[in-house]
Amino acid sequence: MAAKTWLGGKVPPNHLRIVVIGASCAGKSSTGNTILGKNVFNVNNKVDRRTTHSEISHGVVEGRRLTVVDSPGWFYINTLQETSEMDKLEIENSVNLCPPGPHAVLLVIDLTINIDKSYLRSVQEHMSLFREEIWKHTLVLFTYGDWINDVPVENYIVREGKELQELLEKCGNRYHVINPYHSQDPVPIKDMFQKILDIVKQNRGCFTKYGSISEKQRRRGHDQVTEWLNNRVRESE
């Protein structure tokens, strides 16, 4: 049976690359563990549970290869405690750990906090470490979904006001809700994968430090470099 067409006749990518970013204590590492279905990112150290450098892990979920990159969080409550330059470099480097780049960036937001101007300013400041184009690949992932129980997340978005709504608009109003600590229901993760595939389909490629490139563009660039090297070898003979 012929494969289902997608992206002009191509099947969806069998290897998804995901980068998880966000503020400290938002549940980024636990989110990575939930996505991969195993405890690979440290969340058990009660002395210091904060991620200090970008980490990468791989897995296979629903028959699809996954690469997930966890990154250090930033502070937003205590404005006197600014993000260190080392943390900024680690956050910026997170997209380089899954070459040629992530298909999606999950911007993790804790549902238990209030989204005010200070929080939004902090998000924008750290997202500016990347190219503006990163917003096209970003999905806002709300964690601690049990905090709102059965209340639709849309109610929370309306209640939080224009700050959160402006943030979602920059992400193309893409968002999802999970509970990385208590939920054993695989449906939220499956639904999230579908939203990630929609991001890939819309952008026709992944995000890189230098912009979005498609797999076709990446292969063409590789072929050009190979041809250039071969010419240099022939010239030296």
C-alpha positions as CSV (number, residue, x, y, z in Angstrom):
1,M,0.0,0.0,0.0
2,A,1.4,3.4,-0.9
3,A,2.5,5.7,1.9
4,K,0.2,8.5,2.7
5,T,1.2,11.7,1.0
6,W,2.4,14.6,3.1
7,L,4.4,17.7,2.2
8,G,4.1,17.4,-1.5
9,G,4.3,13.6,-1.7
10,K,6.6,13.0,1.3
11,V,5.7,11.1,4.4
12,P,6.0,12.8,7.8
13,P,9.5,12.8,9.2
14,N,10.2,9.6,11.1
15,H,12.7,11.4,13.4
16,L,11.3,14.4,15.4
17,R,13.8,16.8,17.1
18,I,12.3,18.8,20.0
19,V,13.9,21.5,22.2
20,V,12.3,22.3,25.5
21,I,12.8,25.8,26.9
22,G,11.2,27.9,29.6
23,A,11.6,29.5,33.1
24,S,13.0,27.7,36.1
25,C,10.7,25.3,37.8
26,A,8.2,25.2,34.9
27,G,8.6,21.5,34.5
28,K,10.8,21.3,31.5
29,S,12.9,18.2,32.6
30,S,9.7,16.4,33.6
31,T,8.1,17.3,30.3
32,G,11.1,15.8,28.5
33,N,10.8,12.6,30.6
34,T,7.0,12.4,29.8
35,I,7.6,12.8,26.1
36,L,10.2,10.1,26.0
37,G,8.4,7.9,28.4
38,K,11.4,7.4,30.7
39,N,13.3,9.2,33.4
40,V,16.4,10.5,31.6
41,F,16.5,14.2,32.7
42,N,17.2,14.7,36.3
43,V,14.2,15.6,38.5
44,N,14.9,13.5,41.5
45,N,17.8,15.5,43.1
46,K,16.1,17.4,45.9
47,V,19.2,19.4,46.7
48,D,19.5,21.0,43.3
49,R,16.8,20.1,40.7
50,R,17.7,22.9,38.4
51,T,19.0,22.1,35.0
52,T,22.4,23.8,34.6
53,H,23.3,22.8,31.1
54,S,21.6,21.6,27.9
55,E,21.1,17.9,27.8
56,I,20.0,15.6,25.0
57,S,18.3,12.2,25.0
58,H,16.8,9.9,22.4
59,G,13.9,7.4,22.3
60,V,11.3,5.8,20.2
61,V,7.7,6.7,20.8
62,E,4.7,5.4,18.8
63,G,7.2,4.0,16.2
64,R,8.8,7.4,15.7
65,R,12.4,8.3,16.7
66,L,12.6,11.3,19.0
67,T,15.4,13.5,20.1
68,V,14.7,15.8,23.0
69,V,16.9,18.6,24.3
70,D,16.4,20.0,27.8
71,S,17.8,23.4,28.5
72,P,18.5,25.6,31.6
73,G,15.6,27.7,32.8
74,W,15.6,31.4,33.5
75,F,14.5,33.4,36.5
76,Y,11.6,35.7,36.3
77,I,10.3,36.3,39.8
78,N,13.4,37.8,41.4
79,T,14.5,40.4,38.9
80,L,17.8,40.8,40.9
81,Q,18.8,37.3,39.9
82,E,19.5,37.7,36.2
83,T,20.3,34.8,33.9
84,S,24.0,34.2,33.8
85,E,25.9,34.5,30.6
86,M,26.8,30.8,30.8
87,D,23.1,29.9,31.0
88,K,22.3,32.1,28.1
89,L,25.0,30.3,26.0
90,E,23.5,27.0,27.1
91,I,20.0,28.0,26.1
92,E,21.2,29.4,22.8
93,N,23.2,26.3,22.1
94,S,20.3,24.0,22.7
95,V,19.1,24.2,19.1
96,N,22.6,23.1,17.9
97,L,22.5,19.8,19.9
98,C,20.0,18.2,17.4
99,P,21.4,19.1,14.0
100,P,20.4,20.4,11.6
101,G,17.9,21.9,14.1
102,P,14.7,21.2,16.0
103,H,11.4,20.6,14.3
104,A,9.6,22.2,17.2
105,V,10.5,24.3,20.3
106,L,8.3,23.7,23.3
107,L,8.0,26.9,25.4
108,V,7.0,25.5,28.8
109,I,4.7,27.6,31.0
110,D,3.5,26.6,34.5
111,L,-0.3,27.0,34.7
112,T,0.0,27.9,38.4
113,I,1.7,31.2,37.9
114,N,0.4,34.6,36.8
115,I,1.5,35.8,33.4
116,D,2.3,39.5,33.9
117,K,4.3,42.1,32.0
118,S,7.5,41.1,33.9
119,Y,7.0,37.4,32.9
120,L,6.3,38.3,29.3
121,R,9.4,40.5,29.1
122,S,11.5,37.7,30.5
123,V,10.2,35.3,27.8
124,Q,10.8,37.7,25.0
125,E,14.3,38.5,26.4
126,H,15.4,34.9,26.3
127,M,13.6,34.0,23.0
128,S,15.6,36.9,21.5
129,L,18.7,34.7,22.0
130,F,17.5,33.0,18.8
131,R,16.4,34.3,15.4
132,E,13.0,35.9,15.3
133,E,11.9,33.0,13.1
134,I,11.9,30.7,16.1
135,W,8.4,31.8,16.9
136,K,7.2,30.0,13.8
137,H,8.4,26.7,15.3
138,T,7.2,27.3,18.9
139,L,4.4,25.6,20.7
140,V,3.4,26.9,24.1
141,L,3.2,23.9,26.4
142,F,1.2,24.5,29.6
143,T,2.3,22.2,32.5
144,Y,0.6,21.3,35.8
145,G,-2.7,20.7,33.8
146,D,-4.3,19.2,36.9
147,W,-4.3,22.7,38.5
148,I,-7.2,23.8,36.4
149,N,-8.9,20.4,36.7
150,D,-11.7,20.2,34.0
151,V,-11.7,23.9,33.3
152,P,-10.8,24.6,29.6
153,V,-7.4,26.1,29.2
154,E,-9.0,28.8,27.1
155,N,-10.7,30.1,30.2
156,Y,-7.3,30.4,31.8
157,I,-5.9,32.2,28.8
158,V,-8.8,34.8,28.9
159,R,-8.4,35.3,32.6
160,E,-4.6,35.9,32.4
161,G,-5.3,38.8,30.0
162,K,-3.5,40.4,27.1
163,E,0.1,39.5,28.2
164,L,-0.5,35.8,27.7
165,Q,-2.6,36.3,24.7
166,E,0.1,38.4,23.0
167,L,2.6,35.7,23.7
168,L,0.4,33.1,22.1
169,E,-0.2,35.2,19.1
170,K,3.6,35.3,18.5
171,C,3.4,31.5,18.5
172,G,0.6,31.4,16.0
173,N,-1.8,30.6,18.8
174,R,-0.3,27.1,19.2
175,Y,-0.6,25.6,22.7
176,H,-1.1,22.4,24.5
177,V,-1.7,21.2,28.1
178,I,0.0,18.2,29.9
179,N,0.7,17.2,33.4
180,P,4.3,15.9,33.4
181,Y,4.1,14.6,37.0
182,H,0.8,12.7,37.5
183,S,-0.8,12.1,34.1
184,Q,-0.4,8.5,32.7
185,D,-2.8,9.2,29.9
186,P,-0.9,8.9,26.5
187,V,-3.5,10.9,24.6
188,P,-2.2,14.3,25.5
189,I,1.3,13.3,24.2
190,K,-0.2,11.9,21.0
191,D,-2.2,15.1,20.4
192,M,1.0,17.1,21.0
193,F,2.9,15.1,18.4
194,Q,0.2,15.9,15.9
195,K,0.5,19.6,16.7
196,I,4.3,19.3,16.2
197,L,3.8,17.6,12.8
198,D,1.5,20.4,11.9
199,I,4.3,22.9,12.7
200,V,6.7,20.9,10.5
201,K,4.2,20.8,7.7
202,Q,3.5,24.6,7.9
203,N,7.2,25.5,8.0
204,R,8.3,22.8,5.5
205,G,11.5,22.2,7.5
206,C,13.2,22.7,10.8
207,F,14.6,25.7,12.7
208,T,18.3,26.3,12.7
209,K,20.5,29.0,14.2
210,Y,20.8,30.6,10.8
211,G,17.1,30.2,9.8
212,S,14.7,27.5,8.7
213,I,15.9,25.0,6.2
214,S,14.2,22.0,4.6
215,E,15.7,18.6,4.3
216,K,16.0,19.2,0.5
217,Q,18.0,22.5,1.1
218,R,20.2,20.7,3.6
219,R,21.0,17.9,1.2
220,R,21.7,20.5,-1.6
221,G,24.1,22.4,0.7
222,H,25.8,19.1,1.6
223,D,26.2,18.2,-2.1
224,Q,27.6,21.6,-2.9
225,V,30.2,21.3,-0.2
226,T,31.1,17.8,-1.4
227,E,31.5,19.0,-5.0
228,W,33.7,21.9,-3.8
229,L,36.0,19.6,-1.9
230,N,36.2,17.2,-4.8
231,N,37.2,20.0,-7.1
232,R,39.9,21.1,-4.7
233,V,41.3,17.6,-4.5
234,R,41.4,17.4,-8.3
235,E,43.1,20.7,-8.6
236,S,45.8,19.6,-6.2
237,E,46.6,16.4,-8.1
